[in-house]
Amino acid sequence: MLSSHLRRVLVNRSYIAFNRHASSYSAALEAANKLVNPQPKKIINDPFALVSEEMKSMVKSIGALIGSGHPTLNRVASYYFEAKGKNVRPLIVLLVSKSLAEIPIEERTRIAINSSDINDQEEFKGVSSAMSFAGADPEHSITPLRILYGINPKMILNPLSKPFEQSVDVKRLDEENGILPRQRRLAEITEIIHTSSLLHDDVIDIADSRRGRPSGNIAFTNKMSILAGDFLLARASVALSRLRNNEVTELMSTAIANLVEGEFMQLKNTVLQPHLNEIDNAGETKRIPEPTGRVPLKVPEYTLQQPVSISHEENVSAAFEYYLHKTYLKTASLMSKSARSAAVLSGCNDELIDHCYNFGRNLGLCFQIVDDMLDYTTNEEILGKPAGADLKLGLATAPVLYAWQIKPEIGPLIARKFSEPGDIEIARAAVVEADGVSKTKKLAEKYRDAALEHLRCLPESDSRSALEFLANAVVTRSK
């Protein structure tokens, strides 16, 4: 028979062993429960909230980037920045940058990460104060070589204004949120490029409003709008070169070229339309000069040679492919290449860089497809620009292409760009009958889903959640 002392020892040992096993089991059970039932992610309802201070400072920084010594040019170049826009493009750049900052810096070794302030670079000092504008060396522009800061028009003898001092708050924010100074500058450059395209587009489209007020071509003139857009591109290009990254410079420069290529693609609606050899210029028909052959350029063929035996389904499919190609060039290229550039500057690996590019590409396509849908569903007051403009401009976007898919008789209207009386009304009725708007929304959702798939390859963070919210909001927006 066991003594009472020995029994107590054995009971205590059994209790300890049981507790040890129970504790291990509880820990395992808790871990398994977390895997099966993960903690709910923080819901982000306002993507701007995470980078609100950066977005506020962006407007001030852009003002410094685009300054000119000419007061009228200053006025036109800054006109569209005065009204509140969507700011989707710089927001994407900042949130992608912030998301990638979650990766430990020792794992971001693709390039040497440059976290120094751009403002530390040597600046052009200008001509001596003894020289007037008229007597200055003609090689010295009234615009400083240091493109980051504009000219103060009041400084007649010394045309260079003092450098724009970056606030301590912005420097602190950069350190806290992981956004590099060059990524912040990239966001500003992206918005400048986009705004320059708006100035040009409004002239091309003969628009009369933008962001709830008269468009640049109406408030000023066509000539001033075009020149101001060119000036913004020049400012963006020099600021871009100061990032000192050849890969980013090439990406963003290509995005600028893509904007122009997309605009030329928009001159016709399908690959079956003949080459443009005539231009309608304010009601006057001008013939395009034939090439002399002195410039040995191989011109890509965007027109199928006639006669071509092609089914209606193949015709519509080719038109959709043409439409999506144009949409990429005009909208998605800048979004995708700025997102990719932000990833390049972060120093992350090639796989993540590709995911950032594909996120921007698919979100950009989704964004423009929704824009094309809103042209049929939203009024001008909500949209902040002319509604129902696409058909008036002769553009065949997704809603009317879906209508053509069901109603082949819409094809001739598309070919003549809805130019005959009654064409626009017939096309609108066909879009309703074919449920073109709903189908367009589903197409946008397809690209939204593809964007989210690539986004989820980034580290989980509040910034990634904000980008997810943004991607979903693009589909449900009303303007």
NORTAVEN-V702350 format. One record per backbone hydrogen bond with DSSP energy under -1.0 kcal/mol. NH is the residue of the N-H (numbers start at 0). CO is the residue of the C=O. E is the energy in kcal/mol with one decimal. If there is no record, write none. Layout:
NH/CO/E, NH/CO/E
//
This chain:
6/2/-2.3, 7/3/-1.9, 8/4/-2.1, 9/5/-2.5, 10/6/-2.6, 11/7/-2.5, 12/8/-2.5, 13/9/-2.6, 14/10/-2.5, 15/11/-2.5, 16/12/-2.8, 17/13/-2.7, 18/14/-2.7, 19/15/-2.6, 20/16/-2.6, 21/17/-3.3, 22/18/-3.0, 23/19/-2.3, 24/20/-2.8, 25/21/-2.7, 26/22/-2.4, 27/23/-2.6, 28/24/-3.1, 29/25/-2.7, 30/26/-2.5, 31/27/-2.8, 32/28/-2.4, 33/29/-1.8, 34/30/-1.6, 35/31/-2.6, 36/32/-3.4, 48/45/-1.6, 54/50/-2.4, 55/51/-2.0, 56/52/-2.3, 57/53/-1.4, 60/56/-2.4, 61/57/-2.9, 62/58/-2.0, 63/59/-1.3, 64/60/-2.0, 65/61/-2.3, 73/69/-2.6, 74/70/-1.9, 75/71/-2.4, 76/72/-2.8, 77/73/-1.7, 90/86/-1.5, 91/87/-2.3, 92/88/-1.9, 93/89/-2.5, 94/90/-2.6, 95/91/-2.7, 96/92/-2.2, 97/93/-2.4, 98/94/-2.4, 99/95/-2.4, 100/96/-1.1, 101/98/-1.5, 102/99/-1.5, 106/103/-2.1, 107/104/-1.0, 108/106/-1.1, 109/346/-2.4, 119/116/-1.7, 120/117/-1.9, 130/127/-1.8, 139/136/-2.5, 146/144/-1.7, 148/145/-1.3, 154/151/-2.2, 155/153/-1.6, 170/166/-1.6, 171/167/-2.7, 172/168/-2.6, 173/169/-2.5, 174/170/-1.8, 175/171/-2.3, 176/172/-2.9, 177/173/-1.1, 183/179/-2.3, 184/180/-2.3, 185/181/-1.9, 186/182/-1.9, 187/183/-1.6, 188/184/-2.5, 189/185/-2.5, 190/186/-1.8, 191/187/-2.0, 192/188/-2.5, 193/189/-2.2, 194/190/-2.5, 195/191/-2.3, 196/192/-1.7, 197/193/-1.4, 198/194/-1.9, 199/195/-1.8, 200/196/-3.0, 201/197/-2.4, 203/199/-2.3, 204/200/-3.2, 206/201/-2.0, 209/212/-3.0, 211/383/-2.2, 212/209/-1.1, 218/214/-3.0, 219/215/-2.3, 224/220/-2.3, 225/221/-2.5, 226/222/-2.5, 227/223/-2.7, 228/224/-2.4, 229/225/-2.3, 230/226/-2.4, 231/227/-2.4, 232/228/-1.9, 233/229/-2.1, 234/230/-2.6, 235/231/-2.8, 236/232/-2.3, 237/233/-2.0, 238/234/-2.4, 239/235/-2.3, 240/236/-1.9, 241/237/-1.3, 242/239/-1.6, 243/240/-1.4, 248/244/-2.5, 249/245/-2.4, 250/246/-2.3, 251/247/-2.7, 252/248/-2.2, 253/249/-2.2, 254/250/-1.7, 255/251/-1.6, 256/252/-2.0, 257/253/-2.6, 258/254/-1.6, 259/255/-1.2, 260/256/-2.4, 261/257/-2.8, 262/258/-1.5, 263/259/-2.0, 264/260/-2.1, 265/261/-1.6, 266/263/-1.3, 267/264/-1.4, 278/285/-3.9, 280/283/-3.8, 283/280/-1.8, 285/278/-3.5, 287/276/-2.5, 296/294/-2.4, 303/270/-1.7, 314/310/-2.2, 315/311/-2.5, 316/312/-2.5, 317/313/-2.5, 318/314/-2.0, 319/315/-2.4, 320/316/-2.2, 321/317/-2.3, 322/318/-2.5, 323/319/-2.7, 324/320/-2.2, 325/321/-2.5, 326/322/-2.4, 327/323/-2.3, 328/324/-2.1, 329/325/-2.6, 330/326/-2.2, 331/326/-1.5, 332/327/-3.1, 334/330/-1.2, 335/331/-3.0, 336/332/-2.7, 337/333/-1.8, 338/334/-1.8, 339/335/-2.3, 340/336/-1.9, 341/337/-2.1, 342/338/-1.7, 343/339/-2.5, 344/340/-2.5, 345/341/-1.1, 346/343/-1.2, 347/342/-1.1, 352/348/-2.0, 353/349/-2.4, 354/350/-1.9, 355/351/-2.4, 356/352/-2.2, 357/353/-2.7, 358/354/-2.4, 359/355/-2.3, 360/356/-2.7, 361/357/-2.4, 362/358/-2.5, 363/359/-2.4, 364/360/-2.2, 365/361/-2.4, 366/362/-2.8, 367/363/-2.2, 368/364/-2.3, 369/365/-2.3, 370/366/-2.0, 371/367/-2.5, 372/368/-1.8, 373/369/-2.9, 374/370/-1.2, 375/372/-1.9, 377/373/-2.6, 382/378/-2.4, 383/379/-2.4, 392/388/-2.0, 393/390/-1.2, 394/389/-3.1, 400/396/-2.0, 401/397/-2.4, 402/398/-1.4, 403/399/-2.2, 404/400/-1.7, 405/401/-1.1, 406/402/-2.8, 409/406/-2.2, 410/407/-1.8, 413/409/-2.0, 414/410/-2.4, 415/411/-1.8, 416/413/-1.4, 417/412/-2.9, 422/419/-2.1, 425/421/-2.3, 426/422/-2.6, 427/423/-2.5, 428/424/-2.2, 429/425/-2.1, 430/426/-2.1, 431/427/-1.9, 432/428/-2.5, 433/429/-2.4, 434/431/-1.1, 435/430/-2.9, 438/434/-1.9, 439/435/-1.9, 440/436/-2.1, 441/437/-2.0, 442/438/-1.9, 443/439/-2.3, 444/440/-2.4, 445/441/-1.8, 446/442/-1.6, 447/443/-2.3, 448/444/-2.8, 449/445/-1.7, 450/446/-2.2, 451/447/-2.3, 452/448/-2.0, 453/449/-1.7, 454/450/-2.3, 455/451/-2.1, 456/453/-1.5, 457/454/-2.3, 464/460/-2.1, 465/461/-2.3, 466/462/-2.0, 467/463/-2.2, 468/464/-2.4, 469/465/-2.4, 470/466/-2.5, 471/467/-2.1, 472/468/-2.5, 473/469/-1.9, 475/471/-1.2, 476/472/-1.1
//
